[in-house]
Amino acid sequence: MFKFYSVPSIHLIDNLLGSLASIKFSSAFNLNDPYELKFNLDIDPTDHGHREEYFKRHPSGTEKDFLSWQKHAITHDGYSWYAEQEIRNGIAQSITLCSFTQGNTNNLMWSHYTANHEGICIQYHAGLFEFFKKQEGFLRSGAVSYSDKPPTVKGLDKLNIMAEKIMFNKQSEWKYEKEHRVILRSTNNTDFLPIDRKYIKAIYIGSRAQSDIVNRILEVCRDTDIKVYYGITMGNTYEVSFREHKEGSGYMRAFWE
C-alpha cells in the first residue's frame, strides 16, 4: 500500500522516515471532501427501541421529556437533518484516520496530495496493517466502497455499525483513488503514530520536489533498507514513471528543469 504526503518542511521527513519513524493520522474535519461522513438517517421515533436509547443518553429524563422528544422528531421535518449532523460531528470528533491507495502512478493523486508533485509517496510493507490492529484504539481497516448515493443509517444502529457505514463509503467520483482506510479512536486533530522503520519499503520523490527535501530524504534513508525512487514526468506518456536513486547519477524529472 502507498500513502501520499505533501512536505511543507524538512521536519516532516524526519517524522515519517527517521529512526523514530511515524505515520500520520488526521481528523475527518481535515479531509478535502466536503461530503466526507455524509449519510442519510432513517429514523422512526415510534420504534420501541428509542425509549431505551433516550434514557441511556438522558438518565435524569422523565417520561414527559421522552414524549416531548418523540413528538418533536415526528412533527419537525428538519429533525433528521439535525440528528445527522450531531452523529456526523460526534464520529468526526472521536476518530482519526489514515488513508492509503493501491498504486503510486496516478497523476491526480500526485497533484492533489503532494502539492503538485512537490511531495512524496511512501510504500509500506503489508505487515504494517497487522501492526495497526494491535494498537490501542484501533477500530477498523478496510477498502472504501463507492456509490452514487450516501449510505443509509438506521436510527437505532449501534455506533460501530454507523461508523463503519459512514467512514467506508464515498461518492463514486472518488473511485479512482482506490482508497484503503485505517480508523483509530482519538480526539486529536492530528496524530503521528510511531512505527518501526522496517515497515517502510520505499520512498518515491515527486518530480517537482525541492533539492533540500530530496537531500534530506537521501540522508535519512542512507544505510537503511528503504529504497528511494524519483518520480519522472518526462517521457512520451502521461503516466508517472520512476527511476531508482543511484549515487552519482543525474535525473531529468520534469519538463521545465
C-alpha positions as CSV (number, residue, x, y, z in Angstrom):
1,M,0.0,0.0,0.0
2,F,1.0,3.6,-0.7
3,K,0.5,6.9,1.1
4,F,0.9,10.3,-0.4
5,Y,2.2,13.3,1.6
6,S,2.8,17.0,0.9
7,V,6.0,18.1,2.6
8,P,5.8,21.7,3.9
9,S,9.1,21.3,5.8
10,I,12.1,19.0,6.1
11,H,11.0,18.3,9.7
12,L,8.2,16.1,8.3
13,I,10.7,13.9,6.5
14,D,12.4,13.1,9.9
15,N,8.9,12.4,11.4
16,L,8.0,10.0,8.6
17,L,11.3,8.3,7.7
18,G,13.7,8.9,10.6
19,S,15.0,6.4,13.1
20,L,11.9,7.3,15.2
21,A,9.5,6.9,12.2
22,S,5.8,7.6,12.4
23,I,2.7,7.7,10.2
24,K,0.2,10.5,10.1
25,F,-3.5,10.2,11.1
26,S,-5.9,13.1,10.6
27,S,-9.3,14.1,11.8
28,A,-12.1,13.8,9.3
29,F,-12.5,17.5,9.6
30,N,-9.2,17.9,7.8
31,L,-10.2,15.8,4.7
32,N,-10.6,17.5,1.3
33,D,-14.1,16.1,0.5
34,P,-16.9,18.3,1.9
35,Y,-19.2,15.3,1.7
36,E,-17.0,13.3,4.0
37,L,-19.0,11.3,6.5
38,K,-22.3,12.1,4.7
39,F,-25.2,9.7,5.2
40,N,-29.0,9.6,5.3
41,L,-30.7,8.9,8.6
42,D,-33.7,6.6,8.6
43,I,-35.3,7.1,11.9
44,D,-38.8,6.0,13.2
45,P,-39.3,7.8,16.6
46,T,-42.2,5.5,17.4
47,D,-39.9,2.4,17.4
48,H,-39.8,1.0,20.9
49,G,-36.0,0.9,21.0
50,H,-35.8,4.7,21.0
51,R,-37.3,4.8,24.5
52,E,-34.4,2.7,25.9
53,E,-31.9,4.7,23.9
54,Y,-33.3,8.0,25.1
55,F,-33.0,7.2,28.8
56,K,-29.5,5.8,28.3
57,R,-28.5,9.3,26.9
58,H,-30.7,11.2,29.4
59,P,-30.6,9.2,32.7
60,S,-32.3,12.0,34.6
61,G,-35.0,12.5,31.9
62,T,-38.7,11.9,32.6
63,E,-41.4,10.2,30.6
64,K,-42.7,13.7,29.7
65,D,-39.3,14.6,28.3
66,F,-39.2,11.5,26.2
67,L,-42.7,12.1,24.8
68,S,-41.7,15.7,24.0
69,W,-38.7,14.4,22.1
70,Q,-40.8,11.9,20.2
71,K,-43.3,14.5,19.2
72,H,-40.6,16.8,18.0
73,A,-38.9,14.1,16.0
74,I,-42.2,13.2,14.3
75,T,-43.6,16.6,13.5
76,H,-40.4,18.6,12.6
77,D,-39.2,18.0,9.0
78,G,-35.7,19.2,9.8
79,Y,-35.2,16.8,12.8
80,S,-33.5,14.0,10.7
81,W,-31.1,16.6,9.2
82,Y,-30.2,17.9,12.6
83,A,-29.7,14.4,14.1
84,E,-27.5,13.5,11.1
85,Q,-25.2,16.5,11.8
86,E,-24.9,15.5,15.5
87,I,-24.0,12.0,14.6
88,R,-21.6,13.1,11.9
89,N,-19.8,15.6,14.3
90,G,-19.7,13.0,17.1
91,I,-18.0,10.5,14.9
92,A,-15.6,13.0,13.4
93,Q,-14.5,14.3,16.8
94,S,-13.8,10.8,18.2
95,I,-11.7,9.3,15.4
96,T,-8.6,9.9,13.3
97,L,-8.0,8.1,10.1
98,C,-5.1,7.2,7.7
99,S,-5.7,6.7,4.0
100,F,-3.7,4.5,1.6
101,T,-4.0,3.6,-2.0
102,Q,-3.2,0.6,-4.1
103,G,-0.8,2.3,-6.6
104,N,1.5,5.3,-7.0
105,T,1.4,6.2,-10.7
106,N,-1.9,8.2,-10.8
107,N,-1.2,11.8,-11.8
108,L,-4.3,13.1,-10.0
109,M,-3.1,11.6,-6.7
110,W,0.3,13.2,-7.1
111,S,-1.3,16.5,-7.9
112,H,-3.9,16.5,-5.1
113,Y,-2.0,15.0,-2.3
114,T,1.7,16.0,-2.8
115,A,1.2,19.8,-3.5
116,N,1.5,19.3,-7.3
117,H,4.3,16.7,-7.3
118,E,6.4,18.6,-4.7
119,G,5.8,16.0,-2.0
120,I,6.4,12.3,-1.7
121,C,4.7,8.9,-1.7
122,I,5.7,6.2,0.7
123,Q,5.2,2.5,0.1
124,Y,4.6,0.3,3.2
125,H,5.0,-3.4,3.8
126,A,1.8,-5.4,4.3
127,G,2.8,-6.1,7.9
128,L,2.0,-2.5,8.9
129,F,-1.7,-3.3,8.8
130,E,-1.3,-6.2,11.3
131,F,0.6,-3.7,13.5
132,F,-2.3,-1.3,13.4
133,K,-4.7,-4.0,14.6
134,K,-2.7,-4.3,17.8
135,Q,-2.8,-0.6,18.6
136,E,-4.9,0.7,21.5
137,G,-7.9,2.5,20.0
138,F,-7.9,0.5,16.7
139,L,-11.4,0.4,15.3
140,R,-11.3,-1.0,11.8
141,S,-9.4,-1.1,8.5
142,G,-10.6,-1.9,5.0
143,A,-11.3,-0.7,1.5
144,V,-13.6,2.2,0.8
145,S,-16.8,1.5,-1.2
146,Y,-18.1,4.0,-3.7
147,S,-21.7,4.8,-4.6
148,D,-23.8,7.4,-6.2
149,K,-25.9,7.9,-3.1
150,P,-24.9,8.3,0.6
151,P,-25.3,5.2,2.8
152,T,-28.4,4.9,4.9
153,V,-28.0,4.6,8.6
154,K,-30.8,3.4,10.9
155,G,-31.6,5.5,13.9
156,L,-31.0,2.5,16.3
157,D,-27.8,1.3,14.7
158,K,-25.0,0.8,17.1
159,L,-22.3,3.4,17.0
160,N,-19.7,1.0,15.5
161,I,-22.2,0.0,12.7
162,M,-22.9,3.7,12.0
163,A,-19.2,4.4,11.9
164,E,-18.5,1.5,9.5
165,K,-21.2,2.6,7.1
166,I,-20.2,6.3,7.2
167,M,-16.4,6.0,7.3
168,F,-16.0,3.5,4.5
169,N,-18.2,4.9,1.8
170,K,-17.6,7.8,-0.6
171,Q,-19.1,9.3,-3.7
172,S,-18.4,7.4,-7.0
173,E,-16.3,10.3,-8.4
174,W,-13.6,9.3,-5.9
175,K,-13.3,5.8,-7.2
176,Y,-10.0,6.4,-8.9
177,E,-8.4,6.8,-5.5
178,K,-8.8,3.0,-4.7
179,E,-8.7,4.1,-1.0
180,H,-8.0,1.9,2.0
181,R,-8.6,3.3,5.4
182,V,-7.4,2.7,9.0
183,I,-9.5,4.1,11.8
184,L,-8.4,4.8,15.3
185,R,-10.2,6.3,18.3
186,S,-8.8,9.7,19.0
187,T,-10.0,13.2,19.8
188,N,-6.8,14.9,18.4
189,N,-6.8,16.9,15.2
190,T,-3.6,15.1,14.0
191,D,-1.7,12.1,15.4
192,F,1.7,10.8,14.4
193,L,1.7,7.1,15.4
194,P,5.2,5.7,15.9
195,I,6.1,2.8,13.7
196,D,9.1,0.6,13.2
197,R,11.1,1.7,10.2
198,K,11.1,-1.9,9.0
199,Y,7.5,-1.3,7.7
200,I,8.8,1.3,5.2
201,K,9.6,-0.4,1.8
202,A,10.3,2.6,-0.5
203,I,10.0,6.3,-0.9
204,Y,9.0,8.0,-4.2
205,I,10.0,11.6,-4.6
206,G,7.8,13.9,-6.6
207,S,9.1,15.3,-9.9
208,R,9.0,18.9,-8.5
209,A,10.4,18.2,-5.1
210,Q,12.8,20.9,-3.9
211,S,16.5,20.0,-3.6
212,D,16.5,20.4,0.2
213,I,13.7,17.9,0.6
214,V,15.5,15.4,-1.8
215,N,18.8,15.8,0.0
216,R,17.2,15.2,3.4
217,I,15.4,12.0,2.1
218,L,18.7,10.7,0.8
219,E,20.4,11.4,4.2
220,V,17.7,9.8,6.3
221,C,17.5,6.7,4.0
222,R,21.2,6.1,3.7
223,D,22.3,2.8,5.2
224,T,18.7,1.6,5.5
225,D,16.7,-1.0,3.6
226,I,14.4,1.8,2.3
227,K,14.7,2.2,-1.5
228,V,14.5,5.7,-3.0
229,Y,12.9,6.5,-6.3
230,Y,12.5,9.7,-8.3
231,G,9.1,10.4,-9.9
232,I,9.6,11.2,-13.6
233,T,7.2,13.2,-15.7
234,M,9.5,13.3,-18.7
235,G,8.7,10.9,-21.5
236,N,6.1,10.0,-24.1
237,T,3.1,9.1,-21.8
238,Y,1.0,10.8,-19.2
239,E,1.8,8.2,-16.5
240,V,4.3,9.0,-13.8
241,S,7.3,6.7,-14.0
242,F,10.1,6.1,-11.5
243,R,13.9,5.7,-11.5
244,E,15.8,4.3,-8.6
245,H,18.3,6.5,-7.0
246,K,21.9,5.7,-7.8
247,E,24.8,7.7,-6.3
248,G,26.4,10.0,-8.9
249,S,23.6,9.8,-11.4
250,G,21.5,12.8,-12.6
251,Y,17.8,12.7,-13.4
252,M,15.6,15.0,-15.6
253,R,12.4,14.7,-13.6
254,A,10.2,17.4,-15.1
255,F,10.0,19.2,-18.4
256,W,11.0,22.7,-17.1
257,E,14.0,21.6,-15.1
